[in-house]
């Protein structure tokens, strides 16, 4: 996912490693070390996805290549499976603006369906846990309830994003 995020940031403009590290942190959910970032940059450069540009000073700036744009586009458009992690979804969401409206709606609706499935399964687990009075721990139950409330909130948030996207689509 780091490669995908780096390509997404380089879609916006050329950046050096320090700028990429800062931009990743500004996404609000990811602190990456230089020990992870620079190997990713070397890997992407070796694949031909990015290239170094001459810059000022000692810092090496990178720009995305046509090959990198194709890789980014493929990763962004790929249908995520149900096991996509929260972080993977957040990274995809950060660059969703590169997709057309109908495809953005599809990604958001797929995520909603995944969360709805998890919520249903969590409710069943909670019902079973509450019925097992012998091994009932109120903090474990509270943790399950919190996870469900968070998931319900995420679903409502996704519903708002989908509604906003459909509003934009109807104006065009």
N, C-alpha and C positions, 0 to 999 in steps of 0.2 A: 504494500500500500504506500510505502514511502516513495517508491519510484513514481507511482501515479500522482501523488501529491506534488512532487517536484515538477513533473511535467505540467501539471495544471498551473502551478505558479509561473513557470516559464512561458506558458501560453500568453500570459499577461505582458511580460517584458523580460529582457535579459537581467540576470541577477548573479551576484557572487554568493559564495557559501554562507557568509554571515547574514546577508539579506534573506536568503532562503530559510535559514534557521529562525530568524526573527519572524518572518512571514508565517512559517508553520506554527510558531508559538502564538501568533496573533489570531490564528484560527480558533483559539480558545480551548482546544482539547488535546493538544499534542505538543509535548516538549521533546525535541529530538536532539541528540548529542552530535557533536562533530564526528565522533567515532562511528556513528551510523550514517550521517549525511554524506561525508566525503567518499566512503565506499560506494554509496548509491550513485553519486555523481560520476565516479569512475566507471561503474557498471553501465550507466546510461550512455556515457561517452563512447565506451567500447561497442555498444550496440548501435551506435550511430544516431541515437535519439536526441542527443544534445551535442553541442560543439562549443569549444572555448572561443571567446571573442577577446580581441585585444582591448585591454582596459588601461586605466591609469593606475599607477601605484603597483603594489605587490599583489593585490587581489585578482584572482582569476574569475572572470565573469563567464556565465554560460548562457547560451540561447538554445531554444528548441529548434530542431531541424524538421524537414518535411516528414522524415521517418518518425520522429518523436510525436509530431502532430497526429499521424496515423495511429501510433500506439496509444496515445492519450484518447483519441476518439473511440477506438475499439474498446478500451477499458471502461470508458464512461458509458458507452452504449450497451455494454454487456449486461445481460439479465442476471441480477444477483440471485444466488440461491437462498433458500430459507435460513441457511446457517451464517449469512453475512453478519459480521459482528457490528456492534454499535459504532465502533470507530470507523470501520469500512464504510458504513452508511454515511457517517458524518463527513468523511472525506469526499464521497460521491456527491453529497448534498452541497458541499462547498463549491463545487464546480458545475453544478446542475445548469447554471445559466448558459453553458455552452451547447445545450440541447434545445431543440425546438419545443414549443409548449406542449404538444401532445405527448411527446416522449417524457418530458418532465412529470406530467400528470401520471403517466404509466409507472414511472419509478416510485413516485410518492404513494400511489395506490398499492403497488406491490409491497412496499414497506408496511403500509397499514394492514394489509392482509396477513403478513408475517406476525406483526404484533398482536393482531386479533386472535390468531391461532395460539400464540404463547399465552395470552390472557385467558382464553378458554381453558387451556391445560392447567394454568396456575389456579384457576377457580376450583377445578376438580381436585387438585392436590390439597388445596386449603380445606375443602369440605371433608376430605378423608382425614386430614390432620386434626380437624376439630372433633371428628367423631371418635378418634382414638384418644380417649380421656386418660388412658394409662400412661402414655408417654408424651403428654401434652406440655409444651413449654411455651409460655406466653410470649417470650421474646422471639422465638422462632416464628410463631404465628404472626406477631407484629411485623417481623421482617417480610414475611410473605405478603401481608396486607400492604405494606409500603411498596413493595415491588409491583403489586397489581395497580396501586394508585398511580405510580409513576408511569406504568404502561398505558393506563387509561388517559393520563394527561398527554402522553406522546401521541396517542391516537387522535385526540381532540386537536392537538397542534397540527398534525398532518392533515386533518380534515380542513383546517383553516388555510393551509398552504394550497391544497387542491382547489378549494373554492376561489382563492385568489388567482390561481393559474387559469381556471375556467373563466373568471371575470376578464382577465387579460385577453384570452382567446376570443371571447364574445365581442370585444371591442375592435378586434382586427377584422 
